[in-house]
Amino acid sequence: MTVDAAHYAAQLEAKVTRLRDLLAPFQAPEPLVFDSPLAHFRLRAEFRLWREDGQRHYAMFSQEDKRTPILIEDFPIASLRINELMPKLKAAWQASHALSHKLFQVEFLTTLAGDAMITLCYHRPLDEHWQVAAQQLAADLEVSVIGRSKGKREVIGRDFVVEQLDVGGRTFSYQQPEGAFTQPNGTVNQKMLNWAFEALGERSDDLLELYCGNGNFTLPLATRVRNVLATEISKTSVNAALNNLRDNAVDNVTLVRLSAEELTQALNEVRPFRRLHGVDLKGYEFGSVFVDPPRAGMDPDTCELTRRFDNILYISCNPDTLAANIAQLHDTHRITRCALFDQFPWTHHMESGVLLTRR
């Protein structure tokens, strides 16, 4: 990979133009643009392993050719910690049959705070010899090690890394579990959190948050409102969010394990949910809703639900579905803030954010 600042600037401008064009029908203001470091920005990476000349090598495959491996010695878009660990891990598996036997995939997860975890995936059961070798590997590299084999998981150390992010003058600590979604670009994620923090502003009413994940946005946004009702469907992410709320002493959040569609049904009194037992939905005074949906965007019913709120703070990883959702809301809400977050430099993907305010 060649890191070319001029090429990056042109690519970023193309993304700005695309977002500007998509939101032009809604009279969106000019987007604030939050750029990325040109290299070492990605905090997680996954590699298949490929045997050649009797050795296993890190490998990836292009979208156009899934059969021809691209052998990799270093990975400039990945964090410095990942690049530091890659040759050390390779040397370790080359020196150890217990580590290398039927090893087919390696995953790295790191944080801006310097924490790291390595997941090793195998086509065989993991025995006591693997345990001994993995414990030595974890000690030598100062990382946690996860072994995966046919639905089983062995943990050496912790099954999460700890991130620290500065938002609104406060440092928040996050447990990020193995296998759960986390924002890949930590530097841009921190910029995104601060933008959302400022866009929401200081409020005296309550916030509804859909798709809260591990609490990435929940923690700082909870400090801006009276109470938060947050929803998430993934058990792993819910447990991480609960731990993060506890670790950061954030006590004004009620978290329920419901999908956005299910919560919409509950608020519309279509059906009751046992997971809402003890939660007084009518006791909330919601002034704002925060959504960070998957690439498909909000379904029509959930999108219609957000229309009830004076303020809709929307983070999107797909500008096309963002525009489609805004089209549904445009008759009652207008875009008052707009931003582009370059989470994925050197690709066409982008993250964006809008604040929609009732007309």
C-alpha positions as a printed NumPy array, in Angstrom:
array([[  0.   ,   0.   ,   0.   ],
       [  1.246,   3.467,  -0.925],
       [  0.062,   6.223,   1.413],
       [ -0.491,   9.199,  -0.875],
       [ -1.901,  12.31 ,   0.818],
       [ -3.051,  13.839,  -2.477],
       [ -4.867,  10.646,  -3.468],
       [ -6.529,  10.534,  -0.058],
       [ -7.67 ,  14.16 ,  -0.317],
       [ -9.239,  13.497,  -3.722],
       [-10.952,  10.363,  -2.461],
       [-12.335,  12.18 ,   0.576],
       [-13.623,  15.035,  -1.589],
       [-15.447,  12.483,  -3.748],
       [-17.19 ,  11.176,  -0.632],
       [-18.157,  14.701,   0.398],
       [-19.62 ,  15.294,  -3.046],
       [-21.575,  12.062,  -2.896],
       [-23.05 ,  12.872,   0.523],
       [-23.79 ,  16.451,  -0.527],
       [-25.64 ,  15.224,  -3.635],
       [-27.644,  12.6  ,  -1.74 ],
       [-28.826,  15.148,   0.84 ],
       [-29.343,  18.077,  -1.554],
       [-33.09 ,  17.344,  -1.996],
       [-33.502,  17.934,   1.743],
       [-31.672,  21.297,   1.833],
       [-28.985,  19.891,   4.107],
       [-26.311,  22.279,   5.367],
       [-22.742,  21.785,   4.186],
       [-21.33 ,  18.736,   6.   ],
       [-18.579,  19.028,   8.539],
       [-15.814,  16.676,   7.426],
       [-13.82 ,  14.574,   9.882],
       [-10.845,  12.96 ,   8.191],
       [ -8.839,   9.905,   9.165],
       [ -5.163,   9.221,   9.709],
       [ -3.719,   7.967,   6.423],
       [ -2.214,   4.833,   7.977],
       [ -2.44 ,   2.716,  11.13 ],
       [ -6.062,   3.711,  11.744],
       [ -7.752,   0.313,  11.781],
       [ -7.94 ,  -1.289,  15.223],
       [ -9.025,  -4.732,  14.1  ],
       [ -7.912,  -7.053,  11.32 ],
       [ -8.668, -10.592,  10.186],
       [ -6.391, -12.799,   8.086],
       [ -6.712, -16.235,   6.563],
       [ -3.547, -18.33 ,   6.632],
       [ -2.058, -19.781,   3.463],
       [  0.559, -22.542,   3.233],
       [  3.404, -21.944,   0.81 ],
       [  6.908, -23.438,   0.829],
       [  6.021, -25.388,   3.955],
       [  5.091, -22.277,   5.969],
       [  1.87 , -20.506,   6.886],
       [  1.561, -16.869,   5.82 ],
       [ -0.988, -14.13 ,   6.483],
       [ -3.268, -13.84 ,   3.468],
       [ -6.215, -11.894,   2.122],
       [ -8.273, -12.203,  -1.058],
       [ -9.556,  -9.544,  -3.418],
       [-13.263,  -9.111,  -4.087],
       [-12.644, -10.096,  -7.727],
       [-10.634, -13.259,  -7.032],
       [-11.486, -15.379,  -3.989],
       [ -9.048, -18.153,  -4.919],
       [ -5.718, -16.394,  -5.376],
       [ -4.215, -15.326,  -2.026],
       [ -2.427, -12.049,  -1.464],
       [  0.355, -12.883,   0.985],
       [  0.937, -10.193,   3.592],
       [  3.928,  -9.405,   5.772],
       [  2.624,  -6.141,   7.234],
       [ -0.645,  -4.231,   7.002],
       [ -0.195,  -0.436,   6.882],
       [ -3.87 ,   0.423,   7.463],
       [ -3.893,  -1.579,  10.71 ],
       [ -2.807,  -0.151,  14.036],
       [  0.841,   0.009,  14.965],
       [  0.101,  -2.573,  17.67 ],
       [ -1.234,  -5.046,  15.085],
       [  1.81 ,  -4.485,  12.866],
       [  4.064,  -5.022,  15.868],
       [  2.292,  -8.279,  16.779],
       [  2.076,  -9.802,  13.283],
       [  5.723, -10.929,  12.882],
       [  5.957, -12.015,  16.527],
       [  2.874, -14.2  ,  16.206],
       [  4.126, -15.661,  12.921],
       [  7.459, -16.544,  14.509],
       [  5.605, -18.161,  17.422],
       [  3.45 , -20.442,  15.276],
       [  6.442, -21.332,  13.079],
       [  8.278, -22.473,  16.208],
       [  5.344, -24.365,  17.753],
       [  3.428, -27.306,  16.288],
       [  0.863, -26.919,  19.067],
       [  0.059, -23.393,  17.857],
       [  0.298, -23.982,  14.106],
       [ -1.377, -27.38 ,  13.617],
       [ -4.54 , -26.819,  11.539],
       [ -4.529, -23.08 ,  12.303],
       [ -6.48 , -21.417,   9.475],
       [ -7.427, -17.895,  10.605],
       [ -6.08 , -15.149,  12.868],
       [ -7.954, -12.107,  14.184],
       [ -6.48 ,  -9.093,  15.951],
       [ -8.399,  -6.607,  18.104],
       [ -6.56 ,  -3.591,  19.536],
       [ -7.45 ,  -0.242,  21.099],
       [ -6.136,   3.308,  21.124],
       [ -5.403,   2.666,  24.795],
       [ -2.891,  -0.04 ,  23.819],
       [ -4.821,  -3.19 ,  24.75 ],
       [ -4.69 ,  -6.178,  22.397],
       [ -6.286,  -9.586,  21.855],
       [ -5.51 , -12.323,  19.322],
       [ -8.037, -14.953,  18.249],
       [ -6.672, -18.174,  16.719],
       [ -9.117, -20.34 ,  14.74 ],
       [ -8.511, -24.072,  14.219],
       [ -9.843, -27.06 ,  12.312],
       [ -9.15 , -29.327,  15.281],
       [ -9.907, -29.68 ,  19.004],
       [ -7.651, -27.721,  21.34 ],
       [ -5.741, -29.873,  23.828],
       [ -3.489, -29.332,  26.836],
       [ -0.459, -28.827,  24.583],
       [ -2.244, -25.912,  22.912],
       [ -3.137, -24.496,  26.336],
       [  0.492, -24.48 ,  27.442],
       [  1.693, -22.912,  24.188],
       [ -1.095, -20.31 ,  24.156],
       [ -0.386, -19.285,  27.744],
       [  3.274, -18.755,  26.874],
       [  2.264, -16.806,  23.753],
       [ -0.034, -14.537,  25.769],
       [  2.737, -13.866,  28.29 ],
       [  5.396, -13.246,  25.63 ],
       [  3.251, -10.859,  23.564],
       [  1.401,  -9.294,  26.538],
       [ -1.99 ,  -9.97 ,  24.982],
       [ -5.1  , -12.033,  25.645],
       [ -5.424, -15.111,  23.431],
       [ -8.673, -16.757,  22.341],
       [ -8.697, -20.203,  20.767],
       [-11.701, -21.196,  18.625],
       [-12.467, -24.698,  17.427],
       [-15.793, -26.187,  16.22 ],
       [-18.004, -23.96 ,  18.343],
       [-15.744, -24.141,  21.396],
       [-13.727, -21.29 ,  22.817],
       [-10.687, -21.248,  25.096],
       [ -9.747, -17.96 ,  26.762],
       [ -6.244, -17.1  ,  27.94 ],
       [ -6.493, -13.807,  29.84 ],
       [ -9.687, -11.829,  29.062],
       [-12.268, -12.196,  26.327],
       [-12.375,  -8.428,  25.794],
       [-10.086,  -5.452,  25.3  ],
       [-10.46 ,  -2.128,  27.073],
       [-10.676,   1.13 ,  25.14 ],
       [-10.544,   4.676,  26.506],
       [-12.128,   7.552,  24.579],
       [-12.237,  11.264,  25.446],
       [-15.638,  12.864,  24.874],
       [-16.811,  16.244,  26.114],
       [-13.878,  16.629,  28.497],
       [-14.367,  13.214,  30.127],
       [-12.587,   9.89 ,  29.555],
       [-14.897,   6.902,  29.093],
       [-13.745,   3.297,  29.435],
       [-15.214,   0.596,  27.183],
       [-15.061,  -3.174,  27.318],
       [-15.004,  -4.427,  23.729],
       [-15.74 ,  -8.186,  23.647],
       [-14.223, -10.665,  21.239],
       [-16.596, -11.333,  18.365],
       [-18.817,  -8.29 ,  18.968],
       [-19.057,  -5.217,  16.759],
       [-16.775,  -2.283,  17.515],
       [-15.996,   0.801,  15.468],
       [-12.863,  -0.094,  13.458],
       [-11.332,   3.394,  13.28 ],
       [-10.801,   4.545,  16.851],
       [ -9.555,   8.036,  16.006],
       [-12.576,   8.808,  13.824],
       [-14.911,   7.119,  16.306],
       [-13.744,   9.571,  18.966],
       [-14.449,  12.472,  16.585],
       [-17.876,  11.004,  15.847],
       [-18.725,  10.7  ,  19.546],
       [-17.761,  14.31 ,  20.19 ],
       [-19.869,  15.502,  17.228],
       [-22.91 ,  13.594,  18.515],
       [-22.295,  14.918,  22.039],
       [-22.314,  18.504,  20.772],
       [-25.223,  17.955,  18.371],
       [-27.491,  16.572,  21.091],
       [-26.63 ,  19.384,  23.504],
       [-27.547,  19.728,  27.158],
       [-31.171,  18.672,  27.681],
       [-33.615,  18.318,  30.581],
       [-35.763,  15.561,  29.044],
       [-35.168,  11.905,  28.104],
       [-33.43 ,  10.134,  25.218],
       [-34.451,   6.983,  23.377],
       [-31.529,   5.126,  21.804],
       [-31.977,   2.331,  19.254],
       [-29.192,  -0.098,  18.249],
       [-26.98 ,   0.875,  21.208],
       [-24.37 ,  -1.908,  20.815],
       [-21.812,  -1.946,  23.633],
       [-22.802,   1.574,  24.695],
       [-20.368,   3.4  ,  22.404],
       [-22.663,   6.431,  22.158],
       [-24.799,   5.652,  25.214],
       [-22.168,   6.592,  27.781],
       [-21.416,  10.173,  26.656],
       [-24.976,  10.949,  25.497],
       [-26.382,   9.849,  28.87 ],
       [-24.511,  12.74 ,  30.481],
       [-26.506,  15.196,  28.319],
       [-30.04 ,  14.108,  29.289],
       [-32.202,  13.207,  32.282],
       [-32.698,   9.507,  31.467],
       [-31.977,   7.121,  28.602],
       [-33.94 ,   4.1  ,  27.425],
       [-31.567,   2.095,  25.219],
       [-32.216,  -1.042,  23.177],
       [-29.954,  -3.693,  21.673],
       [-30.696,  -7.237,  20.467],
       [-27.233,  -8.862,  20.733],
       [-26.699, -10.576,  24.102],
       [-22.93 , -10.074,  23.905],
       [-23.319,  -6.356,  23.212],
       [-25.98 ,  -5.962,  25.928],
       [-23.686,  -7.555,  28.526],
       [-20.792,  -5.343,  27.413],
       [-22.999,  -2.24 ,  27.591],
       [-24.147,  -3.126,  31.108],
       [-20.523,  -3.579,  32.199],
       [-19.551,  -0.279,  30.58 ],
       [-22.396,   1.58 ,  32.295],
       [-21.254,   0.13 ,  35.622],
       [-17.55 ,   0.8  ,  35.046],
       [-18.236,   4.439,  34.146],
       [-20.781,   5.01 ,  36.957],
       [-23.49 ,   5.994,  34.475],
       [-26.718,   5.276,  36.363],
       [-29.468,   6.988,  34.338],
       [-29.733,   4.362,  31.578],
       [-32.27 ,   1.547,  31.335],
       [-31.128,  -1.057,  28.811],
       [-33.556,  -3.599,  27.344],
       [-32.739,  -6.454,  24.992],
       [-35.183,  -5.713,  22.214],
       [-34.781,  -5.042,  18.519],
       [-35.781,  -1.64 ,  17.202],
       [-38.789,  -3.279,  15.547],
       [-39.878,  -4.868,  18.841],
       [-39.542,  -1.611,  20.764],
       [-41.619,   0.092,  18.082],
       [-44.331,  -2.499,  18.671],
       [-44.114,  -1.942,  22.439],
       [-44.372,   1.848,  22.17 ],
       [-47.303,   1.468,  19.764],
       [-48.92 ,  -0.946,  22.266],
       [-49.158,  -3.609,  19.595],
       [-47.935,  -6.305,  21.981],
       [-46.358,  -6.592,  25.449],
       [-42.842,  -7.916,  26.071],
       [-41.711,  -9.73 ,  29.203],
       [-38.293,  -8.129,  28.78 ],
       [-39.96 ,  -4.766,  29.479],
       [-41.338,  -5.931,  32.832],
       [-40.867,  -3.127,  35.345],
       [-40.103,  -0.513,  32.665],
       [-42.657,   2.311,  32.629],
       [-42.589,   3.41 ,  29.006],
       [-45.209,   6.082,  29.638],
       [-43.088,   7.586,  32.399],
       [-40.458,   8.828,  29.945],
       [-40.523,  12.319,  28.489],
       [-38.644,  11.686,  25.276],
       [-37.43 ,  14.779,  23.495],
       [-34.834,  13.084,  21.286],
       [-34.071,   9.754,  19.683],
       [-30.61 ,   8.527,  18.716],
       [-30.236,   5.837,  16.049],
       [-27.178,   4.074,  14.628],
       [-28.774,   1.354,  12.48 ],
       [-27.122,  -1.352,  10.358],
       [-26.438,  -0.781,   6.664],
       [-30.068,  -1.522,   5.781],
       [-31.127,   1.586,   7.713],
       [-34.339,   1.822,   9.71 ],
       [-37.324,  -0.23 ,   8.622],
       [-40.394,   1.893,   7.68 ],
       [-42.188,   1.336,  11.012],
       [-39.158,   2.279,  13.105],
       [-38.534,   5.271,  10.872],
       [-42.139,   6.317,  11.41 ],
       [-41.661,   5.925,  15.17 ],
       [-38.796,   8.427,  15.151],
       [-41.129,  11.025,  13.673],
       [-42.672,  11.42 ,  17.146],
       [-39.541,  13.038,  18.522],
       [-38.547,  16.675,  18.2  ],
       [-34.923,  15.714,  17.524],
       [-33.599,  12.724,  15.587],
       [-29.844,  12.214,  15.868],
       [-28.876,   9.713,  13.184],
       [-25.49 ,   8.06 ,  12.575],
       [-25.333,   6.055,   9.359],
       [-22.855,   3.653,   7.758],
       [-24.789,   3.745,   4.467],
       [-25.628,   7.169,   2.974],
       [-28.125,   5.631,   0.53 ],
       [-30.359,   4.199,   3.267],
       [-29.848,   7.39 ,   5.278],
       [-31.251,   9.405,   2.372],
       [-34.162,   6.967,   2.016],
       [-35.033,   7.333,   5.709],
       [-34.758,  11.132,   5.558],
       [-37.128,  11.148,   2.572],
       [-39.743,   9.47 ,   4.79 ],
       [-39.238,  12.094,   7.529],
       [-38.668,  15.206,   5.441],
       [-42.235,  16.505,   5.652],
       [-41.997,  16.871,   9.456],
       [-38.249,  17.257,  10.091],
       [-35.407,  19.223,   8.528],
       [-31.659,  18.647,   8.634],
       [-29.998,  21.193,  10.891],
       [-26.568,  19.531,  11.198],
       [-24.651,  17.255,   8.888],
       [-21.273,  15.526,   9.11 ],
       [-19.099,  13.016,   7.274],
       [-16.815,  10.724,   9.258],
       [-14.17 ,   8.958,   7.18 ],
       [-14.127,   5.693,   9.115],
       [-13.012,   3.76 ,   6.041],
       [-10.285,   5.628,   4.118],
       [ -9.025,   4.071,   0.873],
       [-12.521,   2.617,   0.272],
       [-15.78 ,   4.08 ,  -1.021],
       [-17.486,   3.461,   2.329],
       [-18.278,   6.334,   4.666],
       [-20.002,   7.083,   7.949],
       [-22.236,  10.127,   8.169],
       [-24.413,  11.882,  10.71 ],
       [-27.378,  14.228,  10.669],
       [-29.465,  16.016,  13.241],
       [-33.1  ,  16.27 ,  12.175],
       [-35.24 ,  18.837,  13.987],
       [-39.011,  19.151,  13.89 ],
       [-40.205,  21.874,  11.539]])
